[in-house]
Amino acid sequence: MEDDPPTPKDSGSLAIFESTCDECIKRLSGFDTDRADELREEARSLLVEIRSWRGAPPNVTERAHVVTRVMDLYRAVSEYALPLRG
């Protein structure tokens, strides 16, 4: 239908969300704390959810919730871990 929003695959955002979660995991490498473990677990959980969109795109509400979680995760990791160098 023409009124349906684009799926994550169509808009390219799927790859952006996956890459953001992957970057968060990478930035947390070397940190051995409960907080780092929580953030890594959230990133992994989001990756599983985002990758499931390939088979069944989410509705607008679910998508918005996951996008908010990805943004919150990125912010939390940025505040916790030093920026990547190189």
Order of alpha helices (4+ residues) and beta strands (2+ residues): alpha-alpha-alpha-alpha
